[in-house]
């Protein structure tokens, strides 16, 4: 069985200092995540672990991970509910 795990890398919020969390909680500003490393989210990690655990049952499988970047898309045409639209929130793969 071949499995494709597509995910969007998430900022590692565990790298933030406590003072940044406190400032965000007081409503001054959100934590600056621009310099944080990106990694696989906890949900995706759990899903991959559950799938790969099936190998213990003798199931032959391979897992391929595809990371979707967080760069802005150059082409902003999209289809939303079957209708073309312009979106500045599209991300490129």
N, C-alpha and C positions, 0 to 999 in steps of 0.2 A: 504494500500500500504506500502510495506517495502522498505526502501531506504538505500543503503550502500554508505557512503561517504568515499572513500579511498583517503588519502592525505599524503604527505611528510611534516613533520613539518619543518618550516623555521626559521632561526635565527631571533630574534627580533632586527632588526637594529636600532630601535628607542632607544635602550639602549646605543648605542655608544656615546662617548663624541665628542663634536665638533672638538677638536684637532685631533682626529683619522680620521675624515672625511677630514679635511684639509690636513693632511699628505698623505692620499690616493689620494687626488686631485692633489697634487704636484708630484705624481708618485714615492714617496719614498718607500711606501709599502702599500699593501691593509690593510683594518681594520682587526684586529684580532677578529674573530667571534667565536673562540673556547669556550669561557666562557659564551656566550650569551644563554639565555633561548630560547627554541624552541616553536613555536606556530603555530596554523592554519593560513594559508595565507589568505590575503584579498579576493582573488577570491573564495576560498573555503567557506569562511564565507558568502559571498554574495549568493553563490549557495545554501547553506544550508538554509539561511533565506528565499530565494524565494520559495524553496520547502516547508518549514514549514508554510509559509504564506497560503498555500492551505488549511490548516486546518480550516481557517476562512470560507471556502466554505462548510464545513461539511465533507470534505474528511478525512477519518480515515487513519492515517499513523504513522509510526515510523521511526526514523532516527538513524542509527548506524554508528558511525565514526570509521574507522580503520586507525591508524597512522602507516606509514611505517618509520622504524628507519633509522638512518644515520650511523649505524655500517657497517663495511666492511663485505661482504659475505664470508662465509667459503668456499662455493662451487662456483667456478668461471666459470663453464661451462654455456654457454648461447646459445640461438638461435638468430641469426641476419639474417633477411630476409630468413628464412628457412634453413640457414647453421649454423652448430655448430661453436662456436668460444670461445676463452679464453678472459675474460675481467676482469680487475682489478677494474672496475667501478661499478660492480654489488653491490646492496645493499640487505640486507636480510630483510624480513618482520618481 
